[in-house]
Amino acid sequence: IAEIGLRLGYGDVSSFHRAFRQWVGMTPSAFRKARN
């Protein structure tokens, strides 16, 4: 998840998590669990 955030231009993981939660409505971890 950290690598994805960095590739998208986020300076740290917490910024990416916050943005992801705003877009998707859940954290990246919750999204990954829901997809399995």
C-alpha atoms as an extended CHARMM CRD file, in Angstrom:
* protein
*
        36  EXT
         1         1  ILE       CA              0.0000000000        0.0000000000        0.0000000000  PROA      1               0.0000000000
         2         2  ALA       CA              2.8480000000        2.3670000000        0.8310000000  PROA      2               0.0000000000
         3         3  GLU       CA              4.4400000000        1.7800000000       -2.5830000000  PROA      3               0.0000000000
         4         4  ILE       CA              1.1600000000        2.5690000000       -4.3490000000  PROA      4               0.0000000000
         5         5  GLY       CA              0.8000000000        5.7990000000       -2.3980000000  PROA      5               0.0000000000
         6         6  LEU       CA              4.3360000000        6.8560000000       -3.2560000000  PROA      6               0.0000000000
         7         7  ARG       CA              3.8110000000        6.0620000000       -6.9440000000  PROA      7               0.0000000000
         8         8  LEU       CA              0.7010000000        8.2400000000       -6.9110000000  PROA      8               0.0000000000
         9         9  GLY       CA              2.6880000000       11.1240000000       -5.4670000000  PROA      9               0.0000000000
        10        10  TYR       CA              1.7440000000       10.9720000000       -1.7800000000  PROA      10              0.0000000000
        11        11  GLY       CA              4.6000000000       11.7920000000        0.5620000000  PROA      11              0.0000000000
        12        12  ASP       CA              3.5270000000        9.3940000000        3.2930000000  PROA      12              0.0000000000
        13        13  VAL       CA              1.1970000000        6.4820000000        3.9050000000  PROA      13              0.0000000000
        14        14  SER       CA             -1.2140000000        8.3720000000        6.1550000000  PROA      14              0.0000000000
        15        15  SER       CA             -1.9530000000       10.9180000000        3.4260000000  PROA      15              0.0000000000
        16        16  PHE       CA             -2.7110000000        8.1440000000        0.9750000000  PROA      16              0.0000000000
        17        17  HSD       CA             -4.9440000000        6.3250000000        3.4930000000  PROA      17              0.0000000000
        18        18  ARG       CA             -6.8890000000        9.5120000000        4.1660000000  PROA      18              0.0000000000
        19        19  ALA       CA             -7.4180000000       10.2250000000        0.4560000000  PROA      19              0.0000000000
        20        20  PHE       CA             -8.3170000000        6.5940000000       -0.2810000000  PROA      20              0.0000000000
        21        21  ARG       CA            -10.9060000000        6.6020000000        2.5080000000  PROA      21              0.0000000000
        22        22  GLN       CA            -12.4770000000        9.7700000000        1.0830000000  PROA      22              0.0000000000
        23        23  TRP       CA            -12.6800000000        8.2860000000       -2.4380000000  PROA      23              0.0000000000
        24        24  VAL       CA            -13.7630000000        4.7420000000       -1.6020000000  PROA      24              0.0000000000
        25        25  GLY       CA            -15.4240000000        5.0770000000        1.7910000000  PROA      25              0.0000000000
        26        26  MET       CA            -13.1280000000        2.5890000000        3.5510000000  PROA      26              0.0000000000
        27        27  THR       CA             -9.4630000000        2.1520000000        4.3380000000  PROA      27              0.0000000000
        28        28  PRO       CA             -7.1890000000        0.3300000000        1.8920000000  PROA      28              0.0000000000
        29        29  SER       CA             -6.9620000000       -2.6220000000        4.2920000000  PROA      29              0.0000000000
        30        30  ALA       CA            -10.7460000000       -2.8850000000        4.6250000000  PROA      30              0.0000000000
        31        31  PHE       CA            -11.0790000000       -2.6220000000        0.8440000000  PROA      31              0.0000000000
        32        32  ARG       CA             -8.5780000000       -5.4280000000        0.3400000000  PROA      32              0.0000000000
        33        33  LYS       CA            -10.3710000000       -7.6580000000        2.8840000000  PROA      33              0.0000000000
        34        34  ALA       CA            -13.7450000000       -6.9730000000        1.2480000000  PROA      34              0.0000000000
        35        35  ARG       CA            -12.3620000000       -7.9540000000       -2.1710000000  PROA      35              0.0000000000
        36        36  ASN       CA            -11.1930000000      -11.3970000000       -0.9630000000  PROA      36              0.0000000000
